[in-house]
Amino acid sequence: MRVGDLVTYDFQVSRWRKGELVYVGLVIEIETGKYTGNADVKVAWSSCSRRKAAVLTEASQHLRVISASR
């Protein structure tokens, strides 16, 4: 997983392959350090409704790349 990759949650990959709506996020930063806990990537998530997009730290083990950056 690298900065610029499009990701979704692991459990949503099968839905994404079928063309159904899923949460899609852009990896914007790789977190490292003593206090990151299990959340090691920062992801900008698209909004699926009227809510604003959110930037959250996530655990990369729960995410899957759906489109890799170059």
Order of alpha helices (4+ residues) and beta strands (2+ residues): beta-alpha-beta-beta-beta-beta
